[in-house]
Amino acid sequence: MPVVELSATPKGNGYQATVTFPDGVSMSSAETYPTVGEAIAAAAMKLLDMPDRLARLDQPSG
């Protein structure tokens, strides 16, 4: 099963949101968020803006 990771890493005075795909590609937000929860929520929203990447998760590998 493919794993997509949503994470928050410290940056400056807050946290940066990151989405990491099974192929190792990761995308981080340009913005920082005051809390871990807000950064994770931002990562989830960023993921929803990438329907083509989500569709590829359902395609057979090979």
MIMI-930600 format. One record per residue: residue number from 1; residue in three letters; x, y, z of N, C-alpha, C, O, CB in turn. Coordinates in Angstrom, 3 decimals. Each point is the difference from the previous one (the first is absolute). Glycine has a CB too. Layout:
<atoms>
kolba = NUM	lomar = ALA	n_px = X	n_py = Y	n_pz = Z	ca_px = X	ca_py = Y	ca_pz = Z	c_px = X	c_py = Y	c_pz = Z	o_px = X	o_py = Y	o_pz = Z	cb_px = X	cb_py = Y	cb_pz = Z
...
</atoms>
This chain:
<atoms>
kolba = 1	lomar = MET	n_px = 0.846	n_py = -1.167	n_pz = 0.000	ca_px = -0.846	ca_py = 1.167	ca_pz = 0.000	c_px = 0.895	c_py = 1.234	c_pz = 0.000	o_px = 0.926	o_py = 0.087	o_pz = 0.806	cb_px = -2.785	cb_py = -1.325	cb_pz = 0.411
kolba = 2	lomar = PRO	n_px = 1.594	n_py = 2.204	n_pz = -2.117	ca_px = 0.786	ca_py = 1.233	ca_pz = -0.023	c_px = -0.220	c_py = 0.814	c_pz = 1.269	o_px = -1.104	o_py = 0.045	o_pz = 0.543	cb_px = 0.966	cb_py = -0.020	cb_pz = -3.042
kolba = 3	lomar = VAL	n_px = 1.197	n_py = 0.609	n_pz = 2.954	ca_px = -0.076	ca_py = 0.848	ca_pz = 1.186	c_px = 0.305	c_py = 1.439	c_pz = -0.402	o_px = 1.039	o_py = 0.273	o_pz = -0.602	cb_px = -0.359	cb_py = -2.203	cb_pz = 2.109
kolba = 4	lomar = VAL	n_px = -1.575	n_py = 2.842	n_pz = -1.178	ca_px = 0.209	ca_py = 1.428	ca_pz = -0.191	c_px = 0.156	c_py = 0.588	c_pz = 1.392	o_px = -0.855	o_py = -0.189	o_pz = 0.865	cb_px = -0.490	cb_py = 0.282	cb_pz = -3.060
kolba = 5	lomar = GLU	n_px = 2.434	n_py = 0.613	n_pz = 2.402	ca_px = 0.299	ca_py = 0.542	ca_pz = 1.328	c_px = -0.280	c_py = 1.500	c_pz = 0.029	o_px = 0.435	o_py = 0.742	o_pz = -0.881	cb_px = 1.318	cb_py = -2.523	cb_pz = 1.241
kolba = 6	lomar = LEU	n_px = -2.472	n_py = 2.207	n_pz = 0.645	ca_px = -0.221	ca_py = 1.419	ca_pz = 0.276	c_px = 0.819	c_py = 0.318	c_pz = 1.238	o_px = -0.124	o_py = -0.684	o_pz = 1.016	cb_px = -2.236	cb_py = 0.709	cb_pz = -2.048
kolba = 7	lomar = SER	n_px = 3.196	n_py = 1.004	n_pz = 0.962	ca_px = 0.840	ca_py = 0.289	ca_pz = 1.153	c_px = 0.134	c_py = 1.501	c_pz = 0.216	o_px = -0.312	o_py = 0.815	o_pz = -0.868	cb_px = 1.556	cb_py = -2.947	cb_pz = 0.477
kolba = 8	lomar = ALA	n_px = -0.775	n_py = 2.456	n_pz = 1.568	ca_px = 0.268	ca_py = 1.380	ca_pz = 0.377	c_px = 1.410	c_py = 0.060	c_pz = 0.575	o_px = 0.340	o_py = -0.754	o_pz = 0.911	cb_px = -2.809	cb_py = 1.224	cb_pz = -0.457
kolba = 9	lomar = THR	n_px = 3.283	n_py = 0.426	n_pz = -0.988	ca_px = 1.361	ca_py = 0.147	ca_pz = 0.497	c_px = 0.208	c_py = 1.431	c_pz = 0.470	o_px = -0.533	o_py = 0.935	o_pz = -0.596	cb_px = 1.361	cb_py = -2.745	cb_pz = -0.963
kolba = 10	lomar = PRO	n_px = -0.051	n_py = 1.985	n_pz = 2.629	ca_px = 0.256	ca_py = 1.352	ca_pz = 0.491	c_px = 0.691	c_py = 0.853	c_pz = -1.061	o_px = 0.927	o_py = -0.450	o_pz = -0.673	cb_px = -0.767	cb_py = -0.452	cb_pz = 3.004
kolba = 11	lomar = LYS	n_px = -0.628	n_py = 2.130	n_pz = -2.465	ca_px = 0.634	ca_py = 0.961	ca_pz = -0.900	c_px = -0.267	c_py = 1.396	c_pz = 0.537	o_px = -1.152	o_py = 0.411	o_pz = 0.143	cb_px = 0.891	cb_py = -1.958	cb_pz = -2.146
kolba = 12	lomar = GLY	n_px = 1.318	n_py = 2.261	n_pz = 2.295	ca_px = -0.166	ca_py = 1.348	ca_pz = 0.543	c_px = -0.776	c_py = -0.036	c_pz = 1.298	o_px = 0.353	o_py = -0.724	o_pz = 0.930	cb_px = -0.284	cb_py = 1.665	cb_pz = -3.233
kolba = 13	lomar = ASN	n_px = -1.130	n_py = -0.151	n_pz = 2.357	ca_px = -0.835	ca_py = 0.073	ca_pz = 1.204	c_px = -1.227	c_py = -0.898	c_pz = -0.071	o_px = -0.937	o_py = 0.169	o_pz = 0.780	cb_px = 1.727	cb_py = 2.153	cb_pz = -0.476
kolba = 14	lomar = GLY	n_px = -0.795	n_py = -3.277	n_pz = -1.234	ca_px = -1.166	ca_py = -0.864	ca_pz = -0.139	c_px = 0.372	c_py = -1.334	c_pz = -0.602	o_px = 1.085	o_py = -0.530	o_pz = 0.241	cb_px = -2.514	cb_py = 2.534	cb_pz = -0.487
kolba = 15	lomar = TYR	n_px = 0.512	n_py = -2.542	n_pz = -0.543	ca_px = 0.173	ca_py = -1.321	ca_pz = -0.594	c_px = -0.330	c_py = 0.054	c_pz = -1.478	o_px = -0.903	o_py = 0.723	o_pz = -0.422	cb_px = 0.354	cb_py = -1.821	cb_pz = 2.611
kolba = 16	lomar = GLN	n_px = 1.282	n_py = 0.336	n_pz = -2.964	ca_px = -0.217	ca_py = -0.081	ca_pz = -1.433	c_px = -0.702	c_py = -1.319	c_pz = -0.309	o_px = 0.362	o_py = -1.045	o_pz = 0.540	cb_px = 1.684	cb_py = 2.483	cb_pz = -1.012
kolba = 17	lomar = ALA	n_px = -3.047	n_py = -1.384	n_pz = -0.395	ca_px = -0.757	ca_py = -1.180	ca_pz = -0.404	c_px = 0.710	c_py = -0.704	c_pz = -1.150	o_px = 0.502	o_py = 0.651	o_pz = -0.916	cb_px = -2.652	cb_py = 0.438	cb_pz = 1.658
kolba = 18	lomar = THR	n_px = 2.193	n_py = -2.422	n_pz = -0.694	ca_px = 0.615	ca_py = -0.775	ca_pz = -1.077	c_px = -0.859	c_py = -1.216	c_pz = -0.330	o_px = -0.518	o_py = -0.675	o_pz = 0.890	cb_px = 2.804	cb_py = 1.451	cb_pz = -0.171
kolba = 19	lomar = VAL	n_px = -2.424	n_py = -1.040	n_pz = -2.017	ca_px = -0.659	ca_py = -1.201	ca_pz = -0.506	c_px = 1.087	c_py = -0.821	c_pz = -0.673	o_px = 0.717	o_py = 0.510	o_pz = -0.860	cb_px = -2.994	cb_py = 0.652	cb_pz = 0.534
kolba = 20	lomar = THR	n_px = 2.410	n_py = -2.446	n_pz = 0.711	ca_px = 0.980	ca_py = -0.888	ca_pz = -0.614	c_px = -0.722	c_py = -1.192	c_pz = -0.612	o_px = -0.787	o_py = -0.673	o_pz = 0.665	cb_px = 2.566	cb_py = 1.396	cb_pz = 0.983
kolba = 21	lomar = PHE	n_px = -1.501	n_py = -0.977	n_pz = -2.935	ca_px = -0.637	ca_py = -1.084	ca_pz = -0.748	c_px = 0.871	c_py = -1.252	c_pz = 0.024	o_px = 1.191	o_py = 0.071	o_pz = 0.304	cb_px = -2.335	cb_py = 1.614	cb_pz = -1.780
kolba = 22	lomar = PRO	n_px = 0.543	n_py = -2.838	n_pz = 1.151	ca_px = 0.731	ca_py = -1.267	ca_pz = 0.046	c_px = 1.248	c_py = -0.029	c_pz = -0.889	o_px = 0.947	o_py = -0.733	o_pz = 0.288	cb_px = -3.111	cb_py = -0.356	cb_pz = 0.199
kolba = 23	lomar = ASP	n_px = 2.171	n_py = 1.875	n_pz = -1.558	ca_px = 1.163	ca_py = 0.013	ca_pz = -0.889	c_px = 1.127	c_py = 0.890	c_pz = 0.515	o_px = 1.017	o_py = 0.181	o_pz = -0.670	cb_px = -2.557	cb_py = -0.613	cb_pz = -1.224
kolba = 24	lomar = GLY	n_px = 1.346	n_py = 0.989	n_pz = 3.097	ca_px = 1.036	ca_py = 0.819	ca_pz = 0.615	c_px = -0.119	c_py = 1.491	c_pz = -0.282	o_px = 0.718	o_py = 0.801	o_pz = 0.600	cb_px = 0.723	cb_py = -2.760	cb_pz = -0.773
kolba = 25	lomar = VAL	n_px = -2.337	n_py = 2.343	n_pz = -0.730	ca_px = -0.201	ca_py = 1.413	ca_pz = -0.298	c_px = -0.696	c_py = 0.654	c_pz = 1.188	o_px = -0.993	o_py = -0.517	o_pz = 0.512	cb_px = 0.859	cb_py = 0.053	cb_pz = -3.009
kolba = 26	lomar = SER	n_px = 0.664	n_py = 1.606	n_pz = 2.929	ca_px = -0.664	ca_py = 0.719	ca_pz = 1.085	c_px = -0.194	c_py = 1.454	c_pz = -0.404	o_px = 0.784	o_py = 0.568	o_pz = -0.762	cb_px = 0.227	cb_py = -2.121	cb_pz = 2.483
kolba = 27	lomar = MET	n_px = -2.073	n_py = 2.135	n_pz = -1.191	ca_px = -0.343	ca_py = 1.389	ca_pz = -0.272	c_px = -0.268	c_py = 0.686	c_pz = 1.319	o_px = -0.815	o_py = -0.457	o_pz = 0.801	cb_px = -0.144	cb_py = -0.117	cb_pz = -3.069
kolba = 28	lomar = SER	n_px = 1.652	n_py = 1.672	n_pz = 2.484	ca_px = -0.155	ca_py = 0.752	ca_pz = 1.239	c_px = -0.693	c_py = 1.326	c_pz = -0.275	o_px = 0.089	o_py = 0.553	o_pz = -1.096	cb_px = 1.969	cb_py = -1.645	cb_pz = 2.039
kolba = 29	lomar = SER	n_px = -2.737	n_py = 1.581	n_pz = 0.059	ca_px = -0.680	ca_py = 1.280	ca_pz = -0.123	c_px = 1.026	c_py = 1.127	c_pz = 0.063	o_px = 1.040	o_py = -0.133	o_pz = 0.645	cb_px = -3.135	cb_py = -0.829	cb_pz = 0.400
kolba = 30	lomar = ALA	n_px = 1.804	n_py = 2.046	n_pz = -1.702	ca_px = 0.840	ca_py = 1.187	ca_pz = 0.101	c_px = -0.282	c_py = 0.711	c_pz = 1.324	o_px = 0.864	o_py = 0.688	o_pz = 0.543	cb_px = -0.825	cb_py = -0.445	cb_pz = -3.070
kolba = 31	lomar = GLU	n_px = -1.246	n_py = -0.417	n_pz = 3.030	ca_px = -0.424	ca_py = 0.674	ca_pz = 1.224	c_px = 0.414	c_py = -0.809	c_pz = 1.230	o_px = 0.263	o_py = -1.199	o_pz = -0.085	cb_px = -2.200	cb_py = 2.228	cb_pz = -1.153
kolba = 32	lomar = THR	n_px = 1.987	n_py = -0.358	n_pz = 2.360	ca_px = 0.138	ca_py = -0.695	ca_pz = 1.276	c_px = -1.283	c_py = 0.218	c_pz = 0.786	o_px = -0.714	o_py = 0.984	o_pz = -0.191	cb_px = 3.249	cb_py = -0.696	cb_pz = 0.206
kolba = 33	lomar = TYR	n_px = -2.809	n_py = -1.239	n_pz = 0.879	ca_px = -1.232	ca_py = 0.012	ca_pz = 0.786	c_px = 0.366	c_py = -0.016	c_pz = 1.477	o_px = 1.014	o_py = -0.588	o_pz = 0.376	cb_px = -2.295	cb_py = -0.610	cb_pz = -2.212
kolba = 34	lomar = PRO	n_px = 0.481	n_py = 1.830	n_pz = 2.674	ca_px = 0.353	ca_py = 0.121	ca_pz = 1.416	c_px = -0.023	c_py = -1.307	c_pz = 0.783	o_px = 0.694	o_py = -0.126	o_pz = 1.009	cb_px = -1.590	cb_py = 2.387	cb_pz = -1.144
kolba = 35	lomar = THR	n_px = 0.101	n_py = -3.242	n_pz = -0.321	ca_px = -0.088	ca_py = -1.254	ca_pz = 0.747	c_px = 0.206	c_py = -1.201	c_pz = -0.933	o_px = -0.154	o_py = 0.104	o_pz = -1.217	cb_px = -1.419	cb_py = 0.991	cb_pz = 2.867
kolba = 36	lomar = VAL	n_px = 1.921	n_py = -2.217	n_pz = -1.054	ca_px = 0.159	ca_py = -1.243	ca_pz = -0.750	c_px = -1.330	c_py = -0.372	c_pz = -0.667	o_px = -0.032	o_py = -0.385	o_pz = -1.169	cb_px = 1.851	cb_py = -0.393	cb_pz = 2.769
kolba = 37	lomar = GLY	n_px = -2.898	n_py = 0.899	n_pz = -0.852	ca_px = -1.320	ca_py = -0.345	ca_pz = -0.531	c_px = -0.359	c_py = 0.806	c_pz = -1.235	o_px = -0.526	o_py = -0.547	o_pz = -0.969	cb_px = -0.169	cb_py = -0.051	cb_pz = 3.262
kolba = 38	lomar = GLU	n_px = 0.975	n_py = 1.891	n_pz = -2.267	ca_px = -0.299	ca_py = 0.837	ca_pz = -1.167	c_px = 0.877	c_py = -0.375	c_pz = -1.190	o_px = -0.461	o_py = 0.044	o_pz = -1.141	cb_px = -0.224	cb_py = 1.814	cb_pz = 2.675
kolba = 39	lomar = ALA	n_px = 1.928	n_py = -2.223	n_pz = -1.290	ca_px = 0.894	ca_py = -0.408	ca_pz = -1.088	c_px = -0.467	c_py = -1.316	c_pz = -0.614	o_px = 0.017	o_py = -0.150	o_pz = -1.222	cb_px = 1.899	cb_py = 1.330	cb_pz = 2.348
kolba = 40	lomar = ILE	n_px = -2.332	n_py = -2.132	n_pz = -0.297	ca_px = -0.500	ca_py = -1.276	ca_pz = -0.508	c_px = -1.284	c_py = 0.226	c_pz = -0.807	o_px = -0.179	o_py = -0.605	o_pz = -1.057	cb_px = 1.206	cb_py = -0.613	cb_pz = 3.034
kolba = 41	lomar = ALA	n_px = -1.905	n_py = 2.070	n_pz = -1.494	ca_px = -1.234	ca_py = 0.308	ca_pz = -0.734	c_px = 0.334	c_py = 0.657	c_pz = -1.342	o_px = -0.643	o_py = -0.296	o_pz = -1.008	cb_px = -0.613	cb_py = 0.566	cb_pz = 3.191
kolba = 42	lomar = ALA	n_px = 2.241	n_py = 0.606	n_pz = -2.205	ca_px = 0.417	ca_py = 0.645	ca_pz = -1.249	c_px = 0.570	c_py = -1.030	c_pz = -0.973	o_px = -0.245	o_py = 0.088	o_pz = -1.203	cb_px = 0.720	cb_py = 2.043	cb_pz = 2.457
kolba = 43	lomar = ALA	n_px = 0.278	n_py = -3.101	n_pz = -0.750	ca_px = 0.541	ca_py = -1.065	ca_pz = -0.851	c_px = -1.141	c_py = -0.815	c_pz = -0.607	o_px = 0.055	o_py = -0.371	o_pz = -1.173	cb_px = 2.038	cb_py = 0.265	cb_pz = 2.591
kolba = 44	lomar = ALA	n_px = -3.123	n_py = -0.171	n_pz = -0.622	ca_px = -1.156	ca_py = -0.751	ca_pz = -0.502	c_px = -0.717	c_py = 0.784	c_pz = -1.099	o_px = -0.409	o_py = -0.577	o_pz = -1.007	cb_px = 0.146	cb_py = -0.528	cb_pz = 3.257
kolba = 45	lomar = MET	n_px = 0.114	n_py = 2.395	n_pz = -2.063	ca_px = -0.644	ca_py = 0.832	ca_pz = -1.011	c_px = 0.839	c_py = 0.034	c_pz = -1.277	o_px = -0.542	o_py = -0.026	o_pz = -1.105	cb_px = -0.516	cb_py = 1.418	cb_pz = 2.918
kolba = 46	lomar = LYS	n_px = 2.365	n_py = -1.333	n_pz = -1.658	ca_px = 0.904	ca_py = -0.003	ca_pz = -1.146	c_px = -0.174	c_py = -1.312	c_pz = -0.776	o_px = -0.010	o_py = 0.003	o_pz = -1.231	cb_px = 1.665	cb_py = 1.492	cb_pz = 2.466
kolba = 47	lomar = LEU	n_px = -1.790	n_py = -2.590	n_pz = -0.528	ca_px = -0.187	ca_py = -1.311	ca_pz = -0.620	c_px = -1.299	c_py = -0.030	c_pz = -0.806	o_px = -0.034	o_py = -0.558	o_pz = -1.097	cb_px = 1.323	cb_py = -0.522	cb_pz = 2.977
kolba = 48	lomar = LEU	n_px = -2.343	n_py = 1.668	n_pz = -1.351	ca_px = -1.282	ca_py = 0.022	ca_pz = -0.701	c_px = 0.067	c_py = 0.803	c_pz = -1.298	o_px = -0.819	o_py = -0.195	o_pz = -0.898	cb_px = -0.323	cb_py = -0.032	cb_pz = 3.101
kolba = 49	lomar = ASP	n_px = 2.110	n_py = 1.122	n_pz = -2.298	ca_px = 0.176	ca_py = 0.803	ca_pz = -1.210	c_px = 0.783	c_py = -0.742	c_pz = -1.080	o_px = 0.300	o_py = 0.576	o_pz = -1.046	cb_px = -0.378	cb_py = 1.465	cb_pz = 2.465
kolba = 50	lomar = MET	n_px = 0.412	n_py = -3.312	n_pz = -1.181	ca_px = 0.775	ca_py = -0.781	ca_pz = -0.959	c_px = -0.746	c_py = -1.286	c_pz = -0.394	o_px = 0.501	o_py = -1.096	o_pz = 0.254	cb_px = 1.628	cb_py = 2.039	cb_pz = 0.728
kolba = 51	lomar = PRO	n_px = -3.314	n_py = -0.829	n_pz = -1.595	ca_px = -0.775	ca_py = -1.201	ca_pz = -0.321	c_px = 0.724	c_py = -0.953	c_pz = -0.956	o_px = -0.223	o_py = -1.209	o_pz = 0.056	cb_px = -1.824	cb_py = 2.562	cb_pz = 0.298
kolba = 52	lomar = ASP	n_px = 2.909	n_py = -0.826	n_pz = -1.227	ca_px = 0.726	ca_py = -0.865	ca_pz = -0.926	c_px = 0.970	c_py = -0.916	c_pz = 0.751	o_px = 0.140	o_py = -1.173	o_pz = -0.345	cb_px = -0.350	cb_py = 2.933	cb_pz = -1.440
kolba = 53	lomar = ARG	n_px = 0.874	n_py = -1.230	n_pz = 2.803	ca_px = 0.906	ca_py = -0.822	ca_pz = 0.809	c_px = -0.790	c_py = -1.041	c_pz = 0.794	o_px = 0.442	o_py = -1.140	o_pz = 0.138	cb_px = 1.179	cb_py = 3.070	cb_pz = 0.025
kolba = 54	lomar = LEU	n_px = -2.776	n_py = -1.548	n_pz = 0.354	ca_px = -0.828	ca_py = -0.952	ca_pz = 0.743	c_px = -0.490	c_py = -1.115	c_pz = -0.916	o_px = -0.034	o_py = -1.161	o_pz = 0.407	cb_px = -0.673	cb_py = 2.992	cb_pz = 1.160
kolba = 55	lomar = ALA	n_px = 0.326	n_py = -1.495	n_pz = -2.801	ca_px = -0.476	ca_py = -1.018	ca_pz = -0.953	c_px = 1.109	c_py = -0.995	c_pz = -0.319	o_px = -0.270	o_py = -1.186	o_pz = -0.187	cb_px = -1.346	cb_py = 2.844	cb_pz = -0.796
kolba = 56	lomar = ARG	n_px = 2.856	n_py = -1.190	n_pz = 0.917	ca_px = 1.122	ca_py = -0.892	ca_pz = -0.308	c_px = 0.230	c_py = -1.030	c_pz = 1.097	o_px = 0.579	o_py = -1.054	o_pz = -0.262	cb_px = 0.458	cb_py = 2.892	cb_pz = -1.049
kolba = 57	lomar = LEU	n_px = -1.470	n_py = -1.559	n_pz = 2.514	ca_px = 0.162	ca_py = -0.958	ca_pz = 1.099	c_px = -0.816	c_py = -1.268	c_pz = -0.249	o_px = 0.339	o_py = -1.069	o_pz = 0.507	cb_px = 0.059	cb_py = 2.978	cb_pz = 1.075
kolba = 58	lomar = ASP	n_px = -1.474	n_py = -1.789	n_pz = -2.365	ca_px = -0.871	ca_py = -1.138	ca_pz = -0.266	c_px = 0.408	c_py = -0.802	c_pz = -1.239	o_px = -0.563	o_py = -1.061	o_pz = -0.270	cb_px = -1.259	cb_py = 2.342	cb_pz = 1.351
kolba = 59	lomar = GLN	n_px = 2.795	n_py = -0.774	n_pz = -1.826	ca_px = 0.434	ca_py = -0.715	ca_pz = -1.203	c_px = 0.996	c_py = -1.078	c_pz = 0.371	o_px = 0.838	o_py = 0.192	o_pz = 0.882	cb_px = -1.216	cb_py = 1.855	cb_pz = -2.278
kolba = 60	lomar = PRO	n_px = 0.286	n_py = -3.194	n_pz = 0.714	ca_px = 0.949	ca_py = -1.081	ca_pz = 0.282	c_px = 1.432	c_py = 0.431	c_pz = -0.331	o_px = 0.237	o_py = 0.690	o_pz = -0.991	cb_px = -2.041	cb_py = -2.386	cb_pz = 0.520
kolba = 61	lomar = SER	n_px = 2.734	n_py = 1.288	n_pz = 1.298	ca_px = 1.397	ca_py = 0.338	ca_pz = -0.273	c_px = 0.575	c_py = -1.039	c_pz = -0.943	o_px = -0.488	o_py = -1.126	o_pz = -0.091	cb_px = 0.746	cb_py = 2.242	cb_pz = 2.347
kolba = 62	lomar = GLY	n_px = 0.788	n_py = -0.712	n_pz = -2.954	ca_px = 0.622	ca_py = -0.985	ca_pz = -0.869	c_px = 0.558	c_py = 0.543	c_pz = -1.225	o_px = 0.551	o_py = -0.744	o_pz = -0.811	cb_px = -2.036	cb_py = -0.812	cb_pz = 1.686
</atoms>
